[in-house]
Each structure stands twice: as C-alpha cells, then as structure tokens.
C-alpha cells in the first residue's frame, strides 16, 4: 500500500466507488472479473484512504459518482467509466470508444442512473467486503 500513499504520486490506477451502493458494488465485481491484468485497485469513497486522495487531488467528496485516478489524472462520471473500460478485456474494452459521445449527453445518462441507484438497485448498511482473492486490490 505504500506506493499509493505517497503525497504526489499514485503509481497504479485507482477506482473510488460508493461502497454502500448495490449497483456500484456489482460494477466493482464486474471490473475485478474482467480486468485480467489485475492492474486496477479500489477503495470505497467512505474510506479514509479515498478521502485523503480526494483532498490531495482537490476533488469534492461526492458519493454520486465513480472517481478514477490514473497517471495523475482524475476522471469522474462517464469519463471515469470510459477510462476504466480500457483496462478490461474485449468485448468490454470497446466501451472506451463511447468516450466520443458528447460529454453533456454521456454525463446526463450517467447522472440519471447515479441519482436513482439506491431506489433502483438498493443500498447496503455497510460497505462491500471483497472476496479473499480480491482483498489485496482494495485500499483502506
């Protein structure tokens, strides 16, 4: 974990997600399954680790969007989803090319889902606990 906590340098791509959201937890499990290189790491937005990263990158702490940090760049909403998809195997990797959809449209769709995620998919009372084989990819 030390390589992730250096103040100005994150060396691995990190996905920050709402750990209480059923849709988000399912999406993380999907990403873990199809990220065959195992180069993506995860932290719930509710964690101290995520809050420190958000402070470091001067990003507002919000629970309504996935945040992806890669190569010192911060991506949110649909841009984060597209960037994450490039780390997946085909056919899922092809979703990266949807980044060419106008941002106002892709973010509008993203926010419609994000704003309704609890009512449509439910909410946990505690953050997701990763399976033992994935535990090393979660940061706290």
N, C-alpha and C positions, 0 to 999 in steps of 0.2 A: 504494500500500500504506500510505501514511502514515495515512490515515483509520482504518485498522484497528489501528494500534499505539498510539493514544493510550490512556493508562492507564485512564481511567474511562469511555470512550465508544467503542462499536463502532457504526458508522453503517449497516452492511449486515449482513444475516443471514449467518451462517457455519455451515457443516456441518463437523464434525470426525469423521473416519472412520478405520477401521483400513486403512491403505494397503497392507498385505500380504494382506488377505483378498480372495479372488476374488469372493465374494458382495458385499462392500462396494464394491469397485471397479466391479462391474457395476451396482450400485444407483446409484452416483455418475454413471455414464454415462447411466443412465436418467433421473435427475434433470436432468442437463445437457440432455438431449434435450427433455424436456417442461416445463422452466422457461423458457418463451418470453420472459418479461420479462427474463431473464438477471440477476436481482437476487440470486441466491444465490451465495455464494463458498465455497470449500472449502480444507481443509487436512488432511493426514493426522495422525492422533494421534501419529505418530512424529516429527513435525516440531518444531523449537524454537518456532515460532510457536504451535502448538497447546498446547504445554506452558506457554508464557507465559500464554496465555489461561486455561488451567485454573487456574494459580496465581492469576491476577488475580481470577477468579471463585470461588476457594476450592473447586474441584471436584476430587475424587480422580481421578488419572490412571488410566483403565481402558481396556483395549483391547476389552472385550466389549460395548461399546455405542456407538451413534452419539450424538453430542452436538450439539445445535443451539442456537445463541445468536442471539436476536433481541430487539431493544428492551430490552436489559439483562437479559433473562430467559434462564435456562439450562434446556433440556429434555433429558431422557435417555430411553433405551429407547423404548417405544412412543409416549410423549408427543412425543419428537423426530420420529419418523416421521410422526405425525399432523400436527404443525406444519409440517413440510417439505411435506407433500402439499397444503397450502392454497396453495402457490406454483406448483403445476403446472396444466396445462390439463386441461379435462374430457376424459375421464371420471375421470382420476386424482385430480383435485382433490376428488372426492367421498369419498375415503378419510379426509379430515379429519373427517367426521361419525362415524367409528368411535371417535373420542375419547370418545364417550358410553358405550362398553363399560366396565364396571368395570375400574379400573386394575390390580387384582390379576390379573385374567384376561388382559388385553392384555399386561401385562408378563411373565406366566408364558409365554405363547406366544412373545413376543419372545425371552426368555431361553433357551427350548428351542432356537430356531433359532441364536441367538448362540453358545451353548455348543457347538454341533455344526457351526458354519460351516466350520471347517477340514477336518473329516473328510468333510463332505458336499460341499463346493464347492472345496476345495483352498486352498493358501496360496502366495503368491509369495515369492521370495527377496529381492526389492527392491520398494520402493513403486511404485505405478502412476505412469506418465508420461502426462500428459494430451496429447490431440491438440493440434496447434498452435492451432486455432481456439478452444480452451477454456483455453489456458495462462494467459490474463490473469485467469481466475476462480479460480486456485489461489494460495494464500498460503503463503509459506515463512518 
